[in-house]
Each structure stands twice: as structure tokens, then as C-alpha cells.
Amino acid sequence: MIKKNLIAFVLFVTALPLMAIEPTESLPIPSEVQFASQTISLDRYDMRERYDREQIAITFQHSLSLLIIKRANRYFPIIEPILKANGIPDDFKYLAVIESNLDLRALSPVQAAGLWQLMPKTAEQFGLEVNNEVDERYHIAKATEAACKYLKSAFNKYKSWTSAAISYNAGMGKISSELTKQQVEDALDMLLTSESSRYFFRILAMKQFLENPAHFGYKIHKNDFYQNINTQPVLITDSVGDWTIWAAKYGISYAQLKDFNIWLRDRKLTNIKKKSYIIDVPVKEDLSFKTAKIKIHPTLFNDKLF
């Protein structure tokens, strides 16, 4: 009986018409790419293959890559001016992308948090408040300022933006030690852990992807992007006993308050030292979707995306 059923199944399958399957092609690998006004040659076999690995990973992780495009359109306009004001090359915005996928709530297993995935001690070292009630690693602008301080410190140490970028993952101590041990001048020539070895090439590949998603086969209509939601700043200099009650006074829910102020980590704010905090309160009419409120960041994508 089993044999007869198997034969019948085979006959059924062979009788089906052949289906056309969309071919999957490998993208061409550039001979060189630009990062922080530096030309990075990909002629060397390992540089070429390391870049290609990240390019393939980004291209074919469709759901995440689509989200990254949409998030970049919303958050790059916040990040870019801060990098510029601090003398950090604009290309470092792509470091934030590979750190967190631009997920504001990103938290790693080792407790690195926010867009820039700062560890608690590093965040505090560069001026951020981190405790049970306030965690400024989740504050886009303040965390970007802290990341700039780190990157500036690393560049002053290595006189190289590539080494500064890799040190963001591996740590300055590790980079300094291995530069001496391996007798090389640039972190790109080091043997590091798998994650650290891939790190800079992920930045390079992400830059190429976000500068021209259409080249990678991605097409997004304007309505698919997230609209801009304006907020009004409210100064807090005292304690807040219950954020739910506070939010209600401004006509928003507790969830909406937290959505626009992820750095508020508790239901209250003790604020014994009477510090000043700026709370972002969303403009109510912006909470409903309107195509007219969608703005496409002018320096992010080329027109072929649409």
C-alpha cells in the first residue's frame, strides 16, 4: 500500500508544470569604497571577501533591512548635525546602524543599550546618567554626544578613523595591545575576534546599502515611510510621583509618553538633586497618519528608491 501511494505521489509531482523561480544573484563587489574621506581598497583578497560577506548579509535579510531604511529616514536627521558639530565624520552614523539596527530600545545580552549600544560604565564616563529611573543611553541626542566623545578620544589616540571605528567594538585597550603585538599600523590588518574582524566591513557595506538601496533591489514608496511627529519640550526641575498622571495633564497616555522618552525607565522620577530634564510631549495632531507629514531625508537615498 505504501509503495502504491509513493508511486502515485511521484506521478503527481512529475505531472505538475515547472514553476519559474526568481534567480538569486550575487552583487558585484566594488574595487574600493569611501569612509571618512578615506579610500579603502578592496583589492586584497581578505578585504574583498570580508566586505562581500557583509554585503550579502545586508541584502538578503529583507525584513530587517527594510526597517533600517525606514528608521534611518527618521533618525539620521537627528544624528547627523550632532556628528558634524563634534567634528566626527558623517559616515559614523552607519556605525550606529550596525550597533542597534537603529532600534531605540535595543539592549544587548551584556547590557549595552540604545542606538549606540553604550555600556553603563562607558556611558557614565562620557557624561550620561544611568540608573533605575533615568537611562540616557536611550536618549538619541545625548547618547550621540557621548558616542562622539568616545570616537574623538579614539581618533586622538590612533590618528585613524578606521581604528577608532573598530575600537568602538573591540575596545581601545584591545586595539592598542594588538597593534603592538601584531606589529601593524592599522586595525584593519589585525587578527581579531570574528565579531571585531567583521565590524568595520559591516559599516562599509551598510553605508553602500543605505546610500543606494535601489541598487540592492529595494523599492519603497513614500507612503511606506514613517511620518515625522513633532514634539513640544517641557522642562522638569522637580520630582514626578506618577508619570501616568503627569502624561494625562498633557492629553497623552503613559505609553505615548514613554514612547517619546524611552530614557525614562520608571513610573516616577525622584529627582532629589532637582536636576533639569526636558520631556518631549508629542503634538496630538501628529499622532494620526498623514502622508503630508512624511519627509524623505534629502541626503539619504537617491531618487531610484521610489
Secondary structure, 3 states (H helix, E strand, C coil): CHHHHHHHHHHHHHHCCCCCCCCCCCCCCCCEEEECCEEEECCCHHHHHHHHHHHHHHHCCHHHHHHHHHHHHHHHHHHHHHHHHCCCCHHHHHHHHHHHCCCCCCECCCCCECCCCECHHHHHHCCCCECCCEEHHHCHHHHHHHHHHHHHHHHHHHCCHHHHHHHHHHCHHHHHHHHHHCCCCCHHHCCCCHHHHHHHHHHHHHHHHHHCHHHHCCCCCHHHCCCCCCEEEEEECCCECCHHHHHHHCCCCHHHHHHHCCCECCCCECCCCCCCEEEEEECHHHHCCCHHHCCCCCCCCCHHHC
